[in-house]
Amino acid sequence: MRTKMRSWVENLLKANYGSGGVVVDRFEGGDGPYCFEKAVVMRHDLGRMGEERKMEVFELLRCKAREVCGLKMMGRGNEQNGIPLTRLTLLLRRGSRAFKNGTAVADVFAKECARIKGFILSVVQSEDLSFCDQVRVMTNTDIVASPHGAQLTNMLFMDRGSSIMEFFPKGWLEHAGIGQYVFHWMANQLMMKHQGAWWDSIGNECPFPEQELECFLFHKDSQVGHNETYFAEWARKVLNHVRISKQEEASKKPQPISSACQC
């Protein structure tokens, strides 16, 4: 498999850049670290890595992205009148799996943030962000609430211990299979807290109830409704949990800044 992958990558490079200008490193120089100006990162064999090594890799990716974008290493920890500031970002998307009424959802989170001193809500449209905008937003986020979608991959740029709240359209819980838990798994890998998910229960019924794949395709790109009462209670619970964690964190001795970024 690795031989086939290596051959495929070499052919891809030659096709795009020509054989004359491509130098292929086969990484046969030992087990030391390698540094790249550009690289393709794949998740193949990630499960075989030890937890400590995975954390080093994630810290390195996070660190280098922040460095390239000119951001400070620590994205959190500011205070206002002695109260640790906590930032919640409502990360929106357009089209498939967008909220049907993003304004109403933002209002729910804004009210709950206003109840607790030190909480700040940001509402961000994911498609409008450059790469460094994405890094900056997530670096300065303690909690991200977002519909299921590729924009949640950016949780990589959040600090360890950050929280994720995820929302799904109707039909996903019944028909999407285990793939719908990908960001739950990713949060666990990154040592973040996936604070649960909400599956919309209102919407059109699948006309092919006995056909799982057809039903998934029917619901796949649907939009996400909202339940004001549930969202308010859920947000309140998560905000209080994070508030307590921040207070406990603030009472401890300052932690040393990661030295993983050594390239």
N, C-alpha and C positions, 0 to 999 in steps of 0.2 A: 504493500500500500504506500509506504513512504517513498519507494523508488518511483512508483507511478506518479505520486504527487510532485516529486522533485522534477521529473521529466515534464509534467504538465506546466509547472511554474517556469522552467527554462524555456519551453516553447512559447509560452505567453510573453515572456520578456523579449525574446527574439522577434516575435511577431509585431510587438509594439515599438521596439527600439532598434531592431536590427542586430545582427550577430556581432558587428564590429564594435559597438559601444556598450556591450553588456559584459560585466564580470560577475560570474556566479560563484559565490562562496558556499562551499559544501559543509562548512562548520566542522571541520575535522581537526581544528587546532587545539582541542581540549575542552574542558568543562567550564571555563571562565565565562564571564558575562560578555555579551555582544551588544554593540550600540548601533542603531540604525538612524539614518536621516529620513528614510521612508520604509514602511514595512506593511505587510498584510498580516493581521493577527487572526488566528483561527482558534476555535475552542476544542479542536480535536485533541484527545488525550489529556484534557484539563483535569478529568477525574482522577488521573494517576498522580497528580502533583500533591505533595503534602500541604497541609493548611498553612504552615509558615511560609513556604515558597509561594503559594498563591497570593498570600497577603503582600509579599514583597513585590510580586508582579503588578498587582492592582495599585499598590502605592506608587510604583514607578510610573505606570501609565498616567495616573492622576497627577503626579508631580510634574511630569514632563509636559502635559497638556497645560497646566497652570503656568509653567515657566514660559512656554512658547507664547502664551496669551498675556504675559506680563502680570500675573496675579500673585498675591502673597500666598505662602504655603498654607497658612491657617485661614479657613474661610469663615469660621465661627468664633464665638467667644467674646464679642463686644457686649458692653453693658450700657444701660441708661438709668441713671439714678440708683445705681447699685443692683439693678435687676438685669439678669442675663437676657439679651435680645434673642428671640426665637423667630425664625422666618419660615412661613408656610407659602409655598408656591403652587398655585393652581395652574397646571400646565395643560393648555388647551390644544386641540387640533381641529382641522377643518375636514369636511367630507365624511368619509366612513369612520364610524366609532367616535364621532364628535358628540358633545353634549347637544341635545335638542335645544336647550335653553341655557347657554353658558352664563348669561347674566344672572339668572335665578340661582344657579349653583354658586356663583361668586358671592352673591348676597348672603347666602347661608354661611359660607366660610368667613365672610367679613364680620358678620354679627358675632360669631363665636370667638373670633380673634379679639374683637373689641371687649369681650367679657374679661379677658385676662391681661394684666399689665405685661408689657414686654413682647407681645406677639405682633408681628407685622405680616400682612398678606400682600403677595404680589400675584397678579394675573398676567400670564405670559402666553402668547400665541407661538407655538413651537416652530411653525413654518417660517416665521419672520426673523428667526435668529441665525446669525452667522455661526461658524464653528466656535469662535472665541466667545460670542454672546452666550452660546449654550454652556460652555465651560464656566463662564462667569456666573450665570444664573444658578447653576447647580452647586457651584462652590459655596455660594452664599445662601443655600437652602438647607434647613433642618428637616422639613417635611415637604414632600411633593405629593400632590393629589392630582391624578390624571387618568383619563380613559386608557384602556389597554391599547398599546401601539408602540411603534418603533421609537417614539420620542422618549420612552421610559428607559431605553438603553443608556441614556445620559446620566442615570443614577450613578454610573461609574465615577463621575466627577464630584459626587457628594462625599462628605467625610464619613468615616465609620460611625456606626450608631445612629445614622440618619433614619428617617421613617418614610415609608411608602404607603399610599392609599390608592387603590386601583378600582376602576369602574368598567363594567362590561354591558354590552347590549343584551337584550332578551335573546334567549336561545343558546347562548354560549355555554352556560353551565351544563345543559343537557346534551349538547351536540359537539362541542369543540374538543373534547378529549383532554389528554394531559398537557397538550401544548399550551393551553391557556394559563398554566402555572409557571411559564418560563421566567417571568419577572419576579415571581415569588422565590424561585430557585436562585435567580441572579442576586436578589437581595440577601439571601442566606449566604451565598458564596462571598459577598462583599462585606459580610458582618454588619448588615443593616437590618432594620426591623420592618418586615412587611406587616403592616397593621391591619391586614384583611382586605377583602374585596366586596364589592356590591354588584349583584347581577340584576339588571332590570327585569321586571316580571310583566311589564305592559308592552304590548305591540302585536303585530300581525302573527298569526299562527302559521307554522310551516304546512304547506299543502301536501307534503309527502311524509307523514308522521312515521312511517316504517322505514324510511331511507335516511340513515344517519348522515351520510356525506351530503346528500341533496339538502337536508335540513340545515346543515352547517353552512353550506354555500348560500342558502336563502337568508340566514341571519348574519353572516360574516361581516358585512359592511353596513349593518344597521346602525342607527345613532342611539345614543344613550339618554334615557329620560332622567328624572330625578325624583326623590322622595324627601321633601323638606324636613319632615320630622326625623326620619332615619339619619339623614346626612348631618343634621344638627347634633343629634345625640352621639353619633359616631365621631364627629369632629371634636366635640367636647371631651370625649373619652381620650382620644389621641393627644389632644393639646395638653390635657392635664398630665397624662403619662410623660410626655416630653418635658413639660415644665418641671416635674419632680426629678427627672433624670438630669436636667440642666443644673438644677440646684445642687444635686449630689455631686455632679461633675465640678461645679464651681467651688465646692468646699474641699476638694482634694488638692494636693500639690500639683502645680503645673506639670504637664507631661512633656517630655522632650520631643522636639520636632523630628519627624521621620528623616532618616538619612538615606532612604531608599533611592533618592534621585541623584545618582552619581555619574550618569553618562556625560 
